[in-house]
Amino acid sequence: MFISLIFIFAGALVLGVPIGFTIGITGLLGLYLMGNDIAMFTMAPLQFFSGLDMFTLMAMPFFILAGEIMNKTGITTRLVKFSNILVGHWRGGLAHANIMASIFFAGMTGAAVSDTAAIGTMLIPAMEEDGYDLDFSAAVTAASSIIGPTIPPSNMMVIYGSLMNVSIAGLFAAGFLPGLVLGGLLMILSAIISIKRGYPRSAKTTFMEKLIGLKDAIIPLLMPIIILGGILSGIFTPTEAAAVAVAYALIIGFFVLKSLKLVDLPPMFINTAKITGVVFLIIGTASIVSWVLAINQVPQAIADFLLSTTGDPKIVLLLIIVLMLIVGMFMDIAAALIILGPILHPIAVSMGMSPIHFGIVMVLSLNIALMTPPVGACLFVVCSITKLKLGEISRAIIPFIAVEVVALFIIAYVPVISTFLPSLLGYF
């Protein structure tokens, strides 16, 4: 039956059926193949709603809305300007500013596509005007945007923590250092390419200019401090923190920067509802598929196969990472996380991996898919900004993909990078 479900799933994807409906059709046909008993179909709505019946999932629409509001208020402009003040005087300064802005932006939205759209719209034209190759500008924007879902808050971590019953606060704490490792390696690669191609640098700023830039950027920079400080100190839960983030963004937009109007809110609410609806549809339908697979002991069969292939946990981890990288290239990353999580999580834990560490590895593995052809969402965003073809950007982004895969293996095989802060804060 498992093989039949794979063909059904793949066939629906090839026909262009939206991923949420593809997973739902696969789940229903899986129930049918289990015995054609009408009673089995009562499990579909039950599993659909039980998959969504988690308080922690409420954090997602709030974080999405907070990001929408912060984008509208012009916060991105301040972050980009401050990033350029800090690193713009290095060779290839705007490329470094692009990556640095993604690091700052990550603390507000936790969504790679939002990062790509907001920062790319500003910096790609500026980089092109300053003499950078357009494909390089697009590539560095798409590559750095996946720092967003790695450094907290992260919608992917909310999904993983909710489904696997892993501390979301612990995952948030674990994402800091991997995100910085990722950003650091991208900046090294950008520096090498910039020196080789002779890309320009900005004039070095004075200490006073840095202070002025910090003053302008302090408002957005306070947001992740409030959110993560509140979560990690135990003042509020991740869901409550997401609501606080919305309140903070509204206060800043209406009363501090005064760049937000009441008429701006309905489109943001609608966009938030659309994004949340798509993700929740995937979660609900994937819960049906997960139940079908669990009843038929498919996860156990896959675990037995992987563990029988080799007894070395490092090799098993390598196979898991390769699987996630390949699946992520062809499937929506939220859907891949929801389907593969219940299968791979128990395998990783049985090998002695920390659930928090494996969560970071899984999130980062699937995030890389956002910048890989043929369905990388961030690639399509930069294509729309630059008017370049996917193939043109794909060639330029290969070195960045290679560096991020290297970062992934470093993070996977050096657990302390992910576990240091959570252990320091008592999540182990």
C-alpha positions as a Markdown table, in Angstrom:
| # | Residue | x | y | z |
|---|---|---|---|---|
| 1 | Met | 0.0 | 0.0 | 0.0 |
| 2 | Phe | 2.9 | 2.4 | 0.8 |
| 3 | Ile | 4.1 | 2.1 | -2.8 |
| 4 | Ser | 0.6 | 2.9 | -4.1 |
| 5 | Leu | 0.4 | 6.0 | -1.9 |
| 6 | Ile | 3.7 | 7.2 | -3.3 |
| 7 | Phe | 2.5 | 6.9 | -6.8 |
| 8 | Ile | -0.8 | 8.6 | -6.0 |
| 9 | Phe | 1.1 | 11.4 | -4.3 |
| 10 | Ala | 3.6 | 11.8 | -7.1 |
| 11 | Gly | 0.9 | 11.7 | -9.8 |
| 12 | Ala | -1.1 | 14.4 | -8.1 |
| 13 | Leu | 1.9 | 16.6 | -7.8 |
| 14 | Val | 2.8 | 16.1 | -11.5 |
| 15 | Leu | -0.7 | 17.0 | -12.5 |
| 16 | Gly | -0.3 | 20.3 | -10.6 |
| 17 | Val | -2.8 | 19.6 | -7.8 |
| 18 | Pro | -2.1 | 22.0 | -4.9 |
| 19 | Ile | 0.0 | 20.4 | -2.2 |
| 20 | Gly | -2.7 | 20.5 | 0.5 |
| 21 | Phe | -5.2 | 18.8 | -1.7 |
| 22 | Thr | -2.6 | 16.3 | -2.9 |
| 23 | Ile | -1.9 | 15.2 | 0.6 |
| 24 | Gly | -5.6 | 15.1 | 1.4 |
| 25 | Ile | -6.4 | 12.9 | -1.6 |
| 26 | Thr | -3.5 | 10.6 | -0.7 |
| 27 | Gly | -4.8 | 10.3 | 2.9 |
| 28 | Leu | -8.3 | 9.5 | 1.8 |
| 29 | Leu | -7.2 | 6.9 | -0.8 |
| 30 | Gly | -5.0 | 5.4 | 1.9 |
| 31 | Leu | -8.0 | 5.0 | 4.1 |
| 32 | Tyr | -9.9 | 3.4 | 1.2 |
| 33 | Leu | -7.0 | 1.0 | 0.5 |
| 34 | Met | -7.1 | -0.1 | 4.2 |
| 35 | Gly | -10.4 | -1.9 | 3.7 |
| 36 | Asn | -13.1 | 0.2 | 2.0 |
| 37 | Asp | -14.9 | 0.4 | 5.3 |
| 38 | Ile | -17.0 | 3.5 | 5.6 |
| 39 | Ala | -16.1 | 3.6 | 9.3 |
| 40 | Met | -12.5 | 4.3 | 8.3 |
| 41 | Phe | -13.6 | 7.5 | 6.7 |
| 42 | Thr | -14.7 | 8.8 | 10.0 |
| 43 | Met | -11.0 | 8.9 | 10.9 |
| 44 | Ala | -10.4 | 11.6 | 8.2 |
| 45 | Pro | -12.2 | 14.5 | 9.9 |
| 46 | Leu | -11.1 | 13.3 | 13.3 |
| 47 | Gln | -7.4 | 13.2 | 12.4 |
| 48 | Phe | -7.7 | 16.4 | 10.4 |
| 49 | Phe | -9.0 | 18.4 | 13.4 |
| 50 | Ser | -6.8 | 16.6 | 15.9 |
| 51 | Gly | -3.8 | 17.6 | 13.9 |
| 52 | Leu | -4.7 | 21.3 | 14.3 |
| 53 | Asp | -5.9 | 21.0 | 17.9 |
| 54 | Met | -2.7 | 22.4 | 19.4 |
| 55 | Phe | -2.5 | 25.6 | 21.3 |
| 56 | Thr | 1.1 | 26.2 | 20.2 |
| 57 | Leu | 0.1 | 26.4 | 16.5 |
| 58 | Met | -1.8 | 29.7 | 17.3 |
| 59 | Ala | 1.7 | 31.3 | 17.4 |
| 60 | Met | 2.1 | 31.0 | 13.7 |
| 61 | Pro | -0.6 | 33.4 | 12.4 |
| 62 | Phe | 0.5 | 36.0 | 15.1 |
| 63 | Phe | 4.1 | 35.8 | 13.9 |
| 64 | Ile | 3.0 | 36.1 | 10.3 |
| 65 | Leu | 0.9 | 39.1 | 11.1 |
| 66 | Ala | 3.7 | 40.7 | 13.1 |
| 67 | Gly | 6.0 | 40.3 | 10.1 |
| 68 | Glu | 3.4 | 41.8 | 7.8 |
| 69 | Ile | 3.0 | 44.9 | 10.1 |
| 70 | Met | 6.8 | 45.4 | 10.5 |
| 71 | Asn | 7.2 | 45.2 | 6.7 |
| 72 | Lys | 4.5 | 47.9 | 6.2 |
| 73 | Thr | 6.0 | 50.3 | 8.8 |
| 74 | Gly | 9.3 | 50.7 | 6.9 |
| 75 | Ile | 11.3 | 48.8 | 9.4 |
| 76 | Thr | 13.2 | 47.0 | 6.6 |
| 77 | Thr | 14.7 | 50.3 | 5.4 |
| 78 | Arg | 16.1 | 51.0 | 8.9 |
| 79 | Leu | 17.6 | 47.5 | 9.2 |
| 80 | Val | 19.2 | 47.6 | 5.8 |
| 81 | Lys | 20.7 | 51.1 | 6.5 |
| 82 | Phe | 22.1 | 49.9 | 9.8 |
| 83 | Ser | 23.5 | 46.7 | 8.3 |
| 84 | Asn | 25.3 | 48.8 | 5.6 |
| 85 | Ile | 26.8 | 51.1 | 8.3 |
| 86 | Leu | 28.2 | 48.1 | 10.1 |
| 87 | Val | 29.7 | 46.0 | 7.2 |
| 88 | Gly | 29.3 | 48.2 | 4.1 |
| 89 | His | 33.0 | 49.2 | 4.2 |
| 90 | Trp | 34.1 | 45.7 | 3.6 |
| 91 | Arg | 34.8 | 44.5 | 0.0 |
| 92 | Gly | 31.4 | 43.6 | -1.5 |
| 93 | Gly | 29.8 | 45.7 | 1.2 |
| 94 | Leu | 26.2 | 45.6 | 0.0 |
| 95 | Ala | 26.4 | 41.8 | -0.2 |
| 96 | His | 27.5 | 41.7 | 3.4 |
| 97 | Ala | 24.8 | 44.2 | 4.3 |
| 98 | Asn | 22.3 | 41.9 | 2.6 |
| 99 | Ile | 23.3 | 39.0 | 4.8 |
| 100 | Met | 23.5 | 41.1 | 7.9 |
| 101 | Ala | 20.0 | 42.5 | 7.3 |
| 102 | Ser | 18.7 | 38.9 | 6.9 |
| 103 | Ile | 20.2 | 38.1 | 10.3 |
| 104 | Phe | 18.4 | 41.1 | 11.9 |
| 105 | Phe | 15.2 | 40.5 | 9.9 |
| 106 | Ala | 15.1 | 36.9 | 11.1 |
| 107 | Gly | 14.4 | 38.1 | 14.6 |
| 108 | Met | 11.1 | 39.6 | 13.5 |
| 109 | Thr | 9.4 | 37.4 | 10.9 |
| 110 | Gly | 10.9 | 33.9 | 10.8 |
| 111 | Ala | 9.9 | 33.5 | 7.2 |
| 112 | Ala | 12.4 | 33.3 | 4.4 |
| 113 | Val | 10.0 | 34.4 | 1.6 |
| 114 | Ser | 9.2 | 37.6 | 3.5 |
| 115 | Asp | 12.9 | 38.3 | 4.0 |
| 116 | Thr | 13.6 | 37.7 | 0.3 |
| 117 | Ala | 10.8 | 40.0 | -0.8 |
| 118 | Ala | 11.4 | 42.8 | 1.7 |
| 119 | Ile | 15.2 | 43.0 | 1.5 |
| 120 | Gly | 15.5 | 42.0 | -2.2 |
| 121 | Thr | 13.2 | 44.7 | -3.3 |
| 122 | Met | 15.5 | 47.3 | -1.7 |
| 123 | Leu | 19.0 | 45.9 | -2.1 |
| 124 | Ile | 19.0 | 44.0 | -5.4 |
| 125 | Pro | 18.4 | 47.3 | -7.5 |
| 126 | Ala | 20.9 | 49.1 | -5.2 |
| 127 | Met | 23.5 | 46.4 | -5.7 |
| 128 | Glu | 23.0 | 46.4 | -9.5 |
| 129 | Glu | 23.4 | 50.2 | -9.6 |
| 130 | Asp | 26.6 | 49.9 | -7.6 |
| 131 | Gly | 28.2 | 47.5 | -10.1 |
| 132 | Tyr | 27.3 | 44.1 | -8.8 |
| 133 | Asp | 26.2 | 41.4 | -11.2 |
| 134 | Leu | 22.5 | 41.0 | -11.2 |
| 135 | Asp | 22.6 | 37.2 | -10.8 |
| 136 | Phe | 25.0 | 37.4 | -7.9 |
| 137 | Ser | 22.8 | 40.0 | -6.2 |
| 138 | Ala | 19.7 | 37.7 | -6.6 |
| 139 | Ala | 21.7 | 34.7 | -5.4 |
| 140 | Val | 23.0 | 36.3 | -2.2 |
| 141 | Thr | 19.5 | 37.6 | -1.4 |
| 142 | Ala | 17.9 | 34.2 | -1.8 |
| 143 | Ala | 20.7 | 32.4 | 0.0 |
| 144 | Ser | 20.8 | 34.7 | 3.0 |
| 145 | Ser | 17.0 | 34.7 | 3.4 |
| 146 | Ile | 16.9 | 31.1 | 4.8 |
| 147 | Ile | 18.6 | 32.5 | 7.9 |
| 148 | Gly | 15.1 | 33.8 | 8.7 |
| 149 | Pro | 13.5 | 30.5 | 9.6 |
| 150 | Thr | 16.7 | 29.4 | 11.4 |
| 151 | Ile | 17.2 | 32.3 | 13.9 |
| 152 | Pro | 14.0 | 32.5 | 16.1 |
| 153 | Pro | 11.2 | 33.2 | 15.9 |
| 154 | Ser | 10.6 | 30.5 | 13.3 |
| 155 | Asn | 7.3 | 29.2 | 12.0 |
| 156 | Met | 9.0 | 25.9 | 11.0 |
| 157 | Met | 10.2 | 25.4 | 14.6 |
| 158 | Val | 6.6 | 26.1 | 15.8 |
| 159 | Ile | 5.3 | 23.4 | 13.5 |
| 160 | Tyr | 8.1 | 20.9 | 14.5 |
| 161 | Gly | 7.8 | 21.6 | 18.2 |
| 162 | Ser | 4.0 | 21.3 | 18.1 |
| 163 | Leu | 3.9 | 18.0 | 16.2 |
| 164 | Met | 6.9 | 16.3 | 17.9 |
| 165 | Asn | 6.1 | 17.6 | 21.4 |
| 166 | Val | 9.4 | 19.3 | 21.6 |
| 167 | Ser | 9.9 | 22.5 | 23.6 |
| 168 | Ile | 9.5 | 25.4 | 21.1 |
| 169 | Ala | 11.4 | 27.7 | 23.5 |
| 170 | Gly | 14.2 | 25.2 | 23.5 |
| 171 | Leu | 14.2 | 25.1 | 19.7 |
| 172 | Phe | 14.2 | 28.9 | 19.6 |
| 173 | Ala | 17.3 | 29.0 | 21.8 |
| 174 | Ala | 19.0 | 26.3 | 19.7 |
| 175 | Gly | 18.5 | 28.3 | 16.5 |
| 176 | Phe | 20.7 | 31.3 | 17.4 |
| 177 | Leu | 24.2 | 29.9 | 16.9 |
| 178 | Pro | 23.4 | 27.8 | 13.8 |
| 179 | Gly | 21.9 | 30.9 | 12.2 |
| 180 | Leu | 25.1 | 32.9 | 13.0 |
| 181 | Val | 27.3 | 30.0 | 11.6 |
| 182 | Leu | 25.2 | 30.1 | 8.4 |
| 183 | Gly | 25.5 | 33.9 | 8.1 |
| 184 | Gly | 29.2 | 33.8 | 8.8 |
| 185 | Leu | 30.0 | 31.2 | 6.1 |
| 186 | Leu | 27.8 | 33.1 | 3.6 |
| 187 | Met | 29.8 | 36.3 | 4.3 |
| 188 | Ile | 33.1 | 34.5 | 3.8 |
| 189 | Leu | 31.9 | 33.2 | 0.4 |
| 190 | Ser | 30.6 | 36.7 | -0.5 |
| 191 | Ala | 34.0 | 38.2 | 0.4 |
| 192 | Ile | 35.9 | 35.7 | -1.7 |
| 193 | Ile | 33.6 | 36.3 | -4.7 |
| 194 | Ser | 33.7 | 40.1 | -4.2 |
| 195 | Ile | 37.5 | 40.2 | -4.0 |
| 196 | Lys | 37.7 | 38.1 | -7.1 |
| 197 | Arg | 35.3 | 40.2 | -9.1 |
| 198 | Gly | 36.3 | 43.6 | -7.7 |
| 199 | Tyr | 33.0 | 44.5 | -6.3 |
| 200 | Pro | 32.9 | 47.9 | -4.5 |
| 201 | Arg | 32.8 | 48.9 | -0.9 |
| 202 | Ser | 31.1 | 51.8 | 0.9 |
| 203 | Ala | 33.0 | 54.5 | 2.7 |
| 204 | Lys | 33.9 | 53.7 | 6.3 |
| 205 | Thr | 31.5 | 55.2 | 8.7 |
| 206 | Thr | 32.4 | 57.2 | 11.8 |
| 207 | Phe | 31.5 | 56.2 | 15.3 |
| 208 | Met | 28.9 | 58.9 | 15.5 |
| 209 | Glu | 27.3 | 57.6 | 12.2 |
| 210 | Lys | 27.1 | 54.1 | 13.8 |
| 211 | Leu | 25.4 | 55.5 | 16.9 |
| 212 | Ile | 22.9 | 57.4 | 14.7 |
| 213 | Gly | 22.2 | 54.2 | 12.7 |
| 214 | Leu | 21.8 | 52.2 | 15.9 |
| 215 | Lys | 19.3 | 54.8 | 17.2 |
| 216 | Asp | 17.2 | 54.4 | 14.1 |
| 217 | Ala | 17.4 | 50.6 | 14.2 |
| 218 | Ile | 16.8 | 50.2 | 17.9 |
| 219 | Ile | 13.0 | 50.0 | 17.5 |
| 220 | Pro | 13.1 | 46.9 | 15.2 |
| 221 | Leu | 16.0 | 45.4 | 17.2 |
| 222 | Leu | 14.0 | 45.6 | 20.4 |
| 223 | Met | 11.3 | 43.3 | 18.9 |
| 224 | Pro | 13.3 | 40.0 | 19.0 |
| 225 | Ile | 14.7 | 41.0 | 22.4 |
| 226 | Ile | 11.2 | 41.4 | 23.8 |
| 227 | Ile | 9.9 | 38.2 | 22.1 |
| 228 | Leu | 12.8 | 35.9 | 22.9 |
| 229 | Gly | 13.6 | 37.4 | 26.2 |
| 230 | Gly | 10.1 | 36.9 | 27.4 |
| 231 | Ile | 10.0 | 33.3 | 26.1 |
| 232 | Leu | 13.4 | 32.2 | 27.4 |
| 233 | Ser | 12.9 | 33.8 | 30.8 |
| 234 | Gly | 9.5 | 32.1 | 31.2 |
| 235 | Ile | 7.4 | 35.3 | 31.3 |
| 236 | Phe | 5.2 | 34.1 | 28.5 |
| 237 | Thr | 4.7 | 31.1 | 26.2 |
| 238 | Pro | 5.7 | 31.2 | 22.5 |
| 239 | Thr | 2.0 | 31.7 | 21.6 |
| 240 | Glu | 1.7 | 34.6 | 24.0 |
| 241 | Ala | 5.0 | 36.0 | 22.7 |
| 242 | Ala | 3.6 | 36.0 | 19.2 |
| 243 | Ala | 0.6 | 38.0 | 20.3 |
| 244 | Val | 2.9 | 40.5 | 22.1 |
| 245 | Ala | 4.9 | 40.8 | 18.9 |
| 246 | Val | 1.7 | 41.9 | 17.1 |
| 247 | Ala | 0.9 | 44.4 | 19.8 |
| 248 | Tyr | 4.4 | 45.8 | 19.7 |
| 249 | Ala | 4.4 | 46.1 | 15.9 |
| 250 | Leu | 1.0 | 47.9 | 16.0 |
| 251 | Ile | 2.2 | 50.3 | 18.7 |
| 252 | Ile | 5.4 | 51.1 | 16.7 |
| 253 | Gly | 3.4 | 51.5 | 13.5 |
| 254 | Phe | 0.6 | 53.7 | 14.8 |
| 255 | Phe | 2.2 | 55.8 | 17.5 |
| 256 | Val | 6.0 | 55.8 | 17.1 |
| 257 | Leu | 6.8 | 55.8 | 13.4 |
| 258 | Lys | 3.2 | 56.8 | 12.5 |
| 259 | Ser | 3.6 | 55.0 | 9.2 |
| 260 | Leu | 0.7 | 52.7 | 9.7 |
| 261 | Lys | -3.0 | 53.5 | 9.0 |
| 262 | Leu | -6.2 | 51.7 | 9.8 |
| 263 | Val | -6.8 | 51.2 | 6.0 |
| 264 | Asp | -3.5 | 49.1 | 5.9 |
| 265 | Leu | -4.8 | 46.5 | 8.3 |
| 266 | Pro | -7.5 | 44.6 | 6.3 |
| 267 | Pro | -5.0 | 43.6 | 3.5 |
| 268 | Met | -2.6 | 42.4 | 6.1 |
| 269 | Phe | -5.3 | 40.4 | 7.9 |
| 270 | Ile | -6.3 | 38.8 | 4.6 |
| 271 | Asn | -2.7 | 37.9 | 3.6 |
| 272 | Thr | -2.1 | 36.4 | 7.1 |
| 273 | Ala | -5.3 | 34.4 | 6.8 |
| 274 | Lys | -4.3 | 33.1 | 3.3 |
| 275 | Ile | -0.8 | 32.0 | 4.4 |
| 276 | Thr | -2.1 | 30.5 | 7.7 |
| 277 | Gly | -4.9 | 28.7 | 5.9 |
| 278 | Val | -2.6 | 27.0 | 3.4 |
| 279 | Val | -0.2 | 25.8 | 6.2 |
| 280 | Phe | -3.1 | 24.6 | 8.4 |
| 281 | Leu | -4.7 | 22.8 | 5.4 |
| 282 | Ile | -1.3 | 21.0 | 4.9 |
| 283 | Ile | -1.0 | 20.2 | 8.6 |
| 284 | Gly | -4.6 | 18.8 | 8.8 |
| 285 | Thr | -4.4 | 16.6 | 5.7 |
| 286 | Ala | -0.9 | 15.5 | 6.6 |
| 287 | Ser | -2.3 | 14.3 | 9.9 |
| 288 | Ile | -4.5 | 11.9 | 8.0 |
| 289 | Val | -1.6 | 10.5 | 6.0 |
| 290 | Ser | 0.5 | 10.2 | 9.2 |
| 291 | Trp | -2.2 | 8.2 | 10.8 |
| 292 | Val | -2.5 | 5.9 | 7.8 |
| 293 | Leu | 1.2 | 5.4 | 7.7 |
| 294 | Ala | 1.4 | 4.8 | 11.5 |
| 295 | Ile | -1.4 | 2.2 | 11.5 |
| 296 | Asn | 0.4 | 0.3 | 8.7 |
| 297 | Gln | 3.7 | 0.6 | 10.6 |
| 298 | Val | 5.4 | 2.4 | 7.7 |
| 299 | Pro | 7.6 | 4.6 | 10.0 |
| 300 | Gln | 8.8 | 1.5 | 11.8 |
| 301 | Ala | 9.5 | -0.2 | 8.5 |
| 302 | Ile | 11.6 | 2.8 | 7.3 |
| 303 | Ala | 13.4 | 2.9 | 10.7 |
| 304 | Asp | 14.2 | -0.8 | 10.5 |
| 305 | Phe | 15.5 | -0.4 | 6.9 |
| 306 | Leu | 17.7 | 2.6 | 7.8 |
| 307 | Leu | 19.1 | 0.9 | 10.9 |
| 308 | Ser | 19.6 | -2.4 | 9.1 |
| 309 | Thr | 21.6 | -0.7 | 6.4 |
| 310 | Thr | 24.3 | 0.4 | 8.8 |
| 311 | Gly | 24.7 | 0.5 | 12.6 |
| 312 | Asp | 26.7 | 3.7 | 12.5 |
| 313 | Pro | 24.5 | 6.6 | 13.7 |
| 314 | Lys | 26.7 | 9.0 | 11.7 |
| 315 | Ile | 25.9 | 7.2 | 8.5 |
| 316 | Val | 22.2 | 7.0 | 9.3 |
| 317 | Leu | 22.2 | 10.8 | 10.0 |
| 318 | Leu | 23.9 | 11.3 | 6.6 |
| 319 | Leu | 21.1 | 9.2 | 4.9 |
| 320 | Ile | 18.4 | 11.2 | 6.7 |
| 321 | Ile | 20.0 | 14.6 | 5.7 |
| 322 | Val | 20.3 | 13.5 | 2.0 |
| 323 | Leu | 16.7 | 12.3 | 2.1 |
| 324 | Met | 15.5 | 15.7 | 3.4 |
| 325 | Leu | 17.5 | 17.7 | 0.9 |
| 326 | Ile | 16.1 | 15.7 | -2.0 |
| 327 | Val | 12.5 | 15.7 | -0.7 |
| 328 | Gly | 12.7 | 19.4 | 0.0 |
| 329 | Met | 13.7 | 20.1 | -3.7 |
| 330 | Phe | 10.3 | 18.8 | -4.9 |
| 331 | Met | 7.9 | 19.4 | -2.0 |
| 332 | Asp | 6.6 | 22.3 | 0.0 |
| 333 | Ile | 8.9 | 22.4 | 3.1 |
| 334 | Ala | 6.0 | 22.6 | 5.6 |
| 335 | Ala | 4.4 | 19.5 | 4.1 |
| 336 | Ala | 7.8 | 17.7 | 4.1 |
| 337 | Leu | 8.3 | 18.6 | 7.7 |
| 338 | Ile | 4.9 | 17.4 | 8.7 |
| 339 | Ile | 5.1 | 14.1 | 6.8 |
| 340 | Leu | 8.8 | 13.2 | 7.5 |
| 341 | Gly | 8.9 | 14.5 | 11.0 |
| 342 | Pro | 6.9 | 11.7 | 12.6 |
| 343 | Ile | 9.0 | 9.1 | 10.6 |
| 344 | Leu | 12.5 | 10.5 | 11.1 |
| 345 | His | 12.2 | 12.0 | 14.6 |
| 346 | Pro | 11.9 | 8.6 | 16.4 |
| 347 | Ile | 14.9 | 7.3 | 14.4 |
| 348 | Ala | 17.1 | 10.2 | 15.4 |
| 349 | Val | 16.1 | 10.0 | 19.0 |
| 350 | Ser | 16.7 | 6.2 | 19.0 |
| 351 | Met | 20.3 | 6.9 | 17.8 |
| 352 | Gly | 20.9 | 9.2 | 20.8 |
| 353 | Met | 20.3 | 12.6 | 19.1 |
| 354 | Ser | 18.7 | 15.3 | 21.2 |
| 355 | Pro | 15.2 | 16.1 | 19.9 |
| 356 | Ile | 16.1 | 19.8 | 19.9 |
| 357 | His | 19.3 | 19.2 | 17.9 |
| 358 | Phe | 17.5 | 17.0 | 15.4 |
| 359 | Gly | 14.8 | 19.6 | 15.1 |
| 360 | Ile | 17.4 | 22.2 | 14.1 |
| 361 | Val | 19.0 | 19.9 | 11.6 |
| 362 | Met | 15.6 | 19.0 | 10.0 |
| 363 | Val | 14.5 | 22.7 | 9.8 |
| 364 | Leu | 17.8 | 23.8 | 8.3 |
| 365 | Ser | 17.8 | 20.9 | 5.8 |
| 366 | Leu | 14.4 | 21.8 | 4.5 |
| 367 | Asn | 15.1 | 25.5 | 4.6 |
| 368 | Ile | 17.9 | 25.0 | 2.1 |
| 369 | Ala | 15.2 | 23.7 | -0.3 |
| 370 | Leu | 13.8 | 27.3 | -0.5 |
| 371 | Met | 16.8 | 28.3 | -2.6 |
| 372 | Thr | 17.2 | 25.1 | -4.7 |
| 373 | Pro | 15.5 | 24.5 | -8.1 |
| 374 | Pro | 13.0 | 23.4 | -9.3 |
| 375 | Val | 10.5 | 24.7 | -6.7 |
| 376 | Gly | 12.6 | 26.9 | -4.4 |
| 377 | Ala | 10.1 | 29.6 | -3.3 |
| 378 | Cys | 12.9 | 32.2 | -2.7 |
| 379 | Leu | 14.2 | 31.7 | -6.1 |
| 380 | Phe | 10.9 | 32.6 | -7.7 |
| 381 | Val | 10.7 | 35.8 | -5.6 |
| 382 | Val | 14.1 | 37.0 | -6.8 |
| 383 | Cys | 13.1 | 36.0 | -10.3 |
| 384 | Ser | 10.1 | 38.3 | -10.1 |
| 385 | Ile | 12.2 | 41.1 | -8.7 |
| 386 | Thr | 15.1 | 40.8 | -11.2 |
| 387 | Lys | 13.2 | 39.5 | -14.2 |
| 388 | Leu | 15.9 | 36.9 | -14.6 |
| 389 | Lys | 15.1 | 33.4 | -15.7 |
| 390 | Leu | 15.3 | 30.6 | -13.1 |
| 391 | Gly | 18.3 | 29.0 | -14.9 |
| 392 | Glu | 20.3 | 32.2 | -14.8 |
| 393 | Ile | 19.9 | 32.6 | -11.0 |
| 394 | Ser | 20.4 | 28.8 | -10.5 |
| 395 | Arg | 23.9 | 28.9 | -11.9 |
| 396 | Ala | 24.8 | 31.8 | -9.6 |
| 397 | Ile | 23.4 | 30.3 | -6.5 |
| 398 | Ile | 25.3 | 26.9 | -6.7 |
| 399 | Pro | 28.3 | 28.2 | -4.6 |
| 400 | Phe | 25.9 | 29.4 | -1.9 |
| 401 | Ile | 24.0 | 26.1 | -1.9 |
| 402 | Ala | 27.3 | 24.3 | -1.4 |
| 403 | Val | 28.3 | 26.5 | 1.5 |
| 404 | Glu | 24.9 | 26.1 | 3.2 |
| 405 | Val | 25.1 | 22.3 | 2.8 |
| 406 | Val | 28.6 | 22.5 | 4.5 |
| 407 | Ala | 27.1 | 24.6 | 7.3 |
| 408 | Leu | 24.3 | 22.0 | 7.6 |
| 409 | Phe | 26.8 | 19.2 | 8.1 |
| 410 | Ile | 28.8 | 21.2 | 10.6 |
| 411 | Ile | 25.7 | 21.9 | 12.6 |
| 412 | Ala | 24.5 | 18.2 | 12.3 |
| 413 | Tyr | 27.8 | 16.6 | 13.4 |
| 414 | Val | 28.8 | 19.2 | 16.0 |
| 415 | Pro | 25.8 | 19.1 | 18.3 |
| 416 | Val | 27.1 | 21.6 | 20.7 |
| 417 | Ile | 26.4 | 24.4 | 18.2 |
| 418 | Ser | 22.7 | 23.7 | 18.6 |
| 419 | Thr | 22.6 | 22.4 | 22.2 |
| 420 | Phe | 24.9 | 25.0 | 24.0 |
| 421 | Leu | 22.3 | 27.7 | 24.6 |
| 422 | Pro | 19.3 | 25.4 | 25.4 |
| 423 | Ser | 21.5 | 23.5 | 27.9 |
| 424 | Leu | 22.7 | 26.8 | 29.4 |
| 425 | Leu | 19.0 | 27.9 | 29.8 |
| 426 | Gly | 18.0 | 24.5 | 31.3 |
| 427 | Tyr | 16.1 | 22.9 | 28.4 |
| 428 | Phe | 18.0 | 19.7 | 28.8 |
